[in-house]
Amino acid sequence: MLVNQGRRRQWLVSSLGTGIVLMGLALLSLIAPFTSIARAASSVATPTPSPTTPPVIRPTVSITSPAQFAVFTASALIQIVAQASISSGSITRVEFQAIPNSGTNPLISLGTDTSAPYSITWNNAPTGVFVLNVIAYSDGPYANSTSERIAITPDGRDPFPKLNITSPSNGAQFLSPATIHVEASATVDSGTITKVDFQAQSSNISYQGTATSAPYNVTWSDIYPGTYTISAVAYANTSVGVVGNTVSIQITVNNGPAPGGCLVKYTVTQYPGSFQANLNIINASSTTINGWKLVFTFPGNQQVSSGFNGIFTQNGNQVTISNVSWNGTIASNGIVSTGFNGSWSGSNPSPTNFTLNGVSCRAV
């Protein structure tokens, strides 16, 4: 009896131990995945923050003396004074230069100043028109510059043309297709005005003209919608050579009723034996054009060698330009630009007869 009870106790102890072992193994199987996840998470590197790009801090610099368009005689001592500062750091030096207007003489280094007020004196300056250039340097990586024009003449007389656009007024508005008459007044104290060049420039089309005698004016027709900067450049023969001066205004041409048909502006930049042609195609109809083909005939023996913003073919003197995928739509009163490089011999007259999808266009 005692033997059986001992055997029973031994069996219970053995069974209990086996159960504990099995329970432990079960718990380990449950815990193991989470332990692996924890280990995997702990093995992921903490991302390093991206370095921030430092702000660009440039010096500010201005010329306080002389004034823009100041005029001196050849014997004058010219003191050039500049202000320079920077929001973070310090100014280390300011350099002074004179750049001849003629472009044939080299840049003249006038000197450097390392402490405020920054200035130099220009002795024995030659006659001519010069761009004064002032460069400020700091203890940082960036510099900055400013410039202005002065003149040094034998008699101290002003060689800069006095120029003003008298018509239209700055900010004037027109309805397309507009006719714009531009007029400018131009005088000079010393010398003679030789010509005034005019230009109207928008984002994708420009118009040019020149007047060689007063009243200085040009008239442009069929100006289509857009914001235009109108510039006038007056040139004068003076005692210090040809001197120019520029003024500009801005006008707006708004959408107006479409007159119908189409217009083509063909402009050429010509070189010996070669040229580049730029074409602006204007949809003057009231409907949108989806897909276009422009055809024209060269008056001479010109040959297209390569093109842009279009698909070009040439058969004899006849040239056909078709749209590419990105410029096939021309809205009413809209403009599309294309062009090509070509060759010529003898003469290079511009074509005047254009058709757009079989409709005759007017050259402007």
Residue pairs with C-beta under 8 A, 6 or more apart in sequence:
56 142
57 86
57 87
57 88
57 89
57 138
57 140
57 142
58 86
58 138
58 142
58 143
58 144
59 84
59 85
59 86
59 91
59 136
59 137
59 138
59 142
59 143
59 144
60 84
60 85
60 86
60 136
60 144
61 82
61 83
61 84
61 94
61 134
61 135
61 136
61 144
61 145
61 146
62 82
62 83
62 84
62 146
63 80
63 81
63 82
63 132
63 134
63 146
63 147
63 148
64 81
64 82
64 83
65 79
65 80
65 81
66 72
66 78
66 79
66 80
66 132
66 148
66 150
67 148
68 148
68 149
68 150
69 148
69 149
69 150
69 151
69 158
69 160
70 150
70 151
71 150
71 151
71 152
71 153
71 156
71 157
71 158
71 159
71 160
72 78
72 125
72 150
72 151
72 152
72 153
72 156
73 152
73 153
73 154
73 155
73 156
74 125
74 126
74 127
74 152
74 153
74 154
76 125
76 152
77 121
77 122
77 123
78 121
78 122
78 125
78 150
78 152
79 119
79 120
79 121
79 122
80 96
80 110
80 119
80 120
80 121
80 122
80 132
80 134
81 117
81 118
81 119
82 94
82 96
82 118
82 119
82 134
82 136
82 146
83 116
83 117
83 118
84 91
84 94
84 116
84 118
84 136
85 91
86 136
86 138
86 140
88 140
89 138
89 139
89 140
90 138
90 139
91 116
91 118
91 136
91 137
91 138
92 114
92 137
92 138
92 139
93 112
93 113
93 114
93 136
93 137
94 112
94 113
94 114
94 118
94 134
94 135
94 136
94 137
95 109
95 111
95 112
95 134
95 135
95 137
96 109
96 110
96 111
96 112
96 113
96 120
96 132
96 133
96 134
97 107
97 108
97 109
97 110
97 132
97 133
97 134
97 135
98 107
98 108
98 110
98 122
98 125
98 130
98 131
98 132
98 133
99 107
99 108
99 130
99 131
99 132
99 133
99 147
100 106
100 107
100 108
100 128
100 129
100 130
101 128
101 129
101 130
101 131
101 149
101 240
101 241
101 243
102 128
102 129
102 241
105 128
108 130
110 120
110 122
111 120
112 120
113 119
113 120
118 134
118 136
125 152
126 152
127 152
127 153
127 154
127 239
127 240
128 151
128 152
128 240
128 241
129 149
129 150
129 151
129 152
129 159
129 160
129 240
129 241
129 243
130 149
130 150
130 151
130 152
131 147
131 148
131 149
132 147
132 148
132 149
132 150
133 145
133 146
133 147
134 145
134 146
134 147
135 143
135 144
135 145
136 143
136 144
136 145
137 143
149 160
151 158
151 159
151 160
151 240
151 243
152 240
153 159
153 190
153 238
153 239
153 240
154 239
155 190
155 239
157 189
157 190
157 239
158 188
158 189
158 190
159 188
159 189
159 190
159 191
159 236
159 238
159 239
159 240
159 243
160 188
160 243
160 245
161 186
161 187
161 188
161 193
161 234
161 235
161 236
161 243
161 244
161 245
162 185
162 186
162 187
162 188
162 189
162 245
163 184
163 185
163 186
163 196
163 232
163 233
163 234
163 245
163 246
163 247
164 184
164 185
164 186
164 247
165 182
165 183
165 184
165 230
165 232
165 247
165 248
165 249
166 183
166 184
166 185
167 181
167 182
167 183
167 217
168 180
168 181
168 182
168 230
168 249
168 251
169 249
170 249
170 250
170 251
171 249
171 250
171 251
171 252
172 249
172 251
172 252
173 251
173 252
173 253
173 254
174 180
174 223
174 251
174 252
174 253
174 254
175 253
175 254
175 255
175 256
176 223
176 224
176 225
176 253
176 254
176 255
176 256
176 333
177 221
177 222
177 223
177 224
177 256
177 259
177 263
177 284
178 222
178 223
178 224
178 253
178 256
179 219
179 220
179 221
179 222
179 223
180 200
180 219
180 220
180 223
180 230
180 251
180 253
181 217
181 218
181 219
182 198
182 200
182 209
182 217
182 218
182 219
182 220
182 230
182 232
183 215
183 216
183 217
184 196
184 198
184 211
184 216
184 217
184 232
184 234
184 247
185 214
185 216
186 193
186 196
186 214
186 216
186 232
186 234
187 193
188 234
188 236
188 238
188 243
190 238
190 239
191 236
191 237
191 238
191 239
191 243
192 236
192 237
193 214
193 216
193 234
193 235
193 236
194 212
194 235
194 236
194 237
194 242
195 210
195 211
195 212
195 234
195 235
196 210
196 211
196 216
196 232
196 233
196 234
196 235
197 208
197 209
197 210
197 232
197 233
197 235
198 208
198 209
198 210
198 211
198 218
198 230
198 231
198 232
199 206
199 207
199 208
199 209
199 230
199 231
200 206
200 207
200 220
200 223
200 228
200 229
200 230
200 251
201 228
201 229
201 231
202 226
202 227
202 228
202 229
203 226
203 227
204 226
204 280
204 335
204 337
205 224
205 226
205 265
205 280
205 335
205 337
206 267
207 220
207 223
209 218
209 219
209 220
210 218
211 217
211 218
216 232
216 234
221 364
222 263
222 282
222 362
222 364
223 253
224 253
224 263
224 282
224 333
224 335
225 253
225 254
225 255
225 333
226 252
226 253
227 250
227 251
227 252
227 253
228 250
228 251
228 252
228 253
229 248
229 249
229 250
230 248
230 249
230 250
230 251
231 246
231 247
231 248
232 246
232 247
232 248
233 244
233 245
233 246
234 244
234 245
234 246
235 242
235 243
235 244
236 242
236 243
236 244
255 333
256 333
257 286
258 283
258 284
258 285
258 286
258 332
258 333
259 284
260 284
260 285
260 286
261 284
261 285
261 359
261 360
261 361
261 362
262 281
262 282
262 283
262 284
262 285
262 354
262 356
262 359
262 361
262 362
263 281
263 282
263 284
263 361
263 362
263 363
263 364
264 279
264 280
264 281
264 282
264 294
264 296
264 354
264 356
264 361
264 362
264 363
264 364
265 279
265 280
265 282
265 363
265 364
266 277
266 278
266 279
266 350
266 351
266 354
266 363
267 277
267 278
267 279
268 275
268 276
268 277
268 278
268 348
268 350
269 275
269 276
269 278
270 348
273 343
273 344
273 345
274 305
274 341
274 342
274 343
274 344
275 302
275 341
275 342
275 343
275 344
275 348
276 339
276 340
276 341
276 342
277 339
277 340
277 341
277 342
278 337
278 338
278 339
279 294
279 321
279 337
279 338
279 339
280 335
280 336
280 337
281 292
281 294
281 330
281 335
281 336
281 337
281 338
281 356
281 361
282 333
282 334
282 335
282 364
283 289
283 330
283 331
283 332
283 333
283 334
283 335
283 336
284 333
285 332
286 332
287 332
288 329
288 330
288 331
288 332
288 334
289 329
289 330
289 356
289 357
290 328
290 329
291 323
291 328
291 357
292 322
292 323
292 328
292 330
292 336
292 356
292 357
293 320
293 321
293 322
293 323
293 356
293 357
294 310
294 320
294 321
294 322
294 338
294 354
294 355
294 356
294 361
295 318
295 319
295 320
295 321
295 354
295 355
296 318
296 319
296 351
296 353
296 354
296 355
297 317
297 318
297 319
297 351
297 353
298 317
298 318
298 319
298 351
299 317
299 349
299 350
299 351
299 352
300 344
300 346
300 347
300 348
300 349
301 317
301 344
301 345
301 346
302 317
302 342
302 343
302 344
302 348
303 314
303 342
303 343
303 344
304 312
304 314
304 319
304 340
304 341
304 342
305 340
305 341
305 342
305 343
306 312
306 340
306 341
307 321
307 338
307 339
307 340
307 341
308 338
308 339
308 340
309 324
309 327
309 336
309 337
309 338
309 339
310 321
310 322
310 323
310 324
310 327
310 338
310 339
310 340
311 321
311 322
311 323
311 324
312 319
312 320
312 321
312 340
313 319
313 320
314 320
319 351
321 338
321 340
323 336
327 336
327 338
330 336
350 363
351 363
352 363
353 360
353 363
354 360
354 361
354 363
355 361
